[in-house]
Amino acid sequence: MQDNEILTKISDLVAEEHDLRGKVASGEVTTDEEHARVKELEVALDQCWDLLRQRRARRSVGEDPDSAAARPVNEVENYQQ
């Protein structure tokens, strides 16, 4: 996944989170449903940001950014269960 694809995915996830909050306000989803989905979105965002940081770090030291790989969520920096 290229940097621009990761950034697009991040934007999509953030937009979904904002949309979800609007649905709670209008009663389309329950707060429990919202909390569960927001947690999933946060995990996906953490993984995207982590992958982007890896790619940028590899590029900055002359390594191939395509060798960066998405890590399991429990290995992502700042992960809190």
Phi, psi and omega per residue, in radians:
M1 nan 2.256 -3.136
Q2 -1.421 2.821 -3.117
D3 -0.947 -0.791 -3.101
N4 -1.134 -0.564 3.087
E5 -1.219 -0.669 3.100
I6 -1.136 -0.778 3.136
L7 -1.119 -0.638 3.068
T8 -1.128 -0.750 3.113
K9 -1.076 -0.740 3.105
I10 -1.050 -0.806 3.127
S11 -1.064 -0.723 3.123
D12 -1.111 -0.728 -3.138
L13 -1.157 -0.721 3.114
V14 -1.133 -0.732 3.114
A15 -1.094 -0.707 3.106
E16 -1.114 -0.695 3.111
E17 -1.085 -0.772 3.123
H18 -1.122 -0.733 3.112
D19 -1.079 -0.727 -3.139
L20 -1.092 -0.725 3.120
R21 -1.103 -0.640 3.070
G22 -1.152 -0.647 3.123
K23 -1.177 -0.582 3.079
V24 -1.155 -0.784 -3.121
A25 -1.072 -0.587 -3.130
S26 -1.600 -0.016 3.096
G27 1.452 0.188 3.138
E28 -1.265 -0.510 3.071
V29 -2.330 2.716 3.113
T30 -1.421 2.850 3.105
T31 -1.144 -0.575 3.089
D32 -1.110 -0.750 3.100
E33 -1.115 -0.714 3.135
E34 -1.109 -0.816 -3.121
H35 -1.064 -0.728 3.139
A36 -1.110 -0.792 -3.113
R37 -1.243 -0.656 3.107
V38 -1.072 -0.699 3.101
K39 -1.054 -0.766 3.104
E40 -1.090 -0.730 3.130
L41 -1.127 -0.711 3.120
E42 -1.084 -0.728 3.117
V43 -1.096 -0.824 3.139
A44 -1.085 -0.706 3.098
L45 -1.120 -0.767 3.100
D46 -1.019 -0.734 3.138
Q47 -1.166 -0.705 3.109
C48 -1.104 -0.843 3.138
W49 -1.089 -0.683 3.117
D50 -1.087 -0.800 3.133
L51 -1.094 -0.725 3.112
L52 -1.101 -0.752 3.095
R53 -1.073 -0.748 3.112
Q54 -1.044 -0.810 -3.121
R55 -1.072 -0.786 -3.123
R56 -1.156 -0.691 3.114
A57 -1.118 -0.785 3.120
R58 -1.088 -0.742 3.139
R59 -1.096 -0.684 -3.075
S60 -1.188 -0.357 3.112
V61 -1.896 0.273 3.054
G62 1.415 0.226 3.104
E63 -1.616 2.904 -3.141
D64 -1.311 2.029 3.138
P65 -1.136 -0.414 -3.141
D66 -1.236 -0.183 3.086
S67 -1.424 -0.144 3.071
A68 -1.235 2.545 -3.126
A69 -2.376 2.582 3.081
A70 -1.108 2.330 -3.141
R71 -1.715 2.703 3.023
P72 -1.000 2.580 -3.024
V73 -0.991 -0.610 -3.111
N74 -1.246 -0.166 3.104
E75 -1.773 -0.076 -3.101
V76 -1.380 2.379 3.102
E77 -0.963 2.428 3.117
N78 1.267 0.172 3.125
Y79 -1.177 2.297 3.094
Q80 -2.262 2.206 -3.133
Q81 -1.536 nan nan
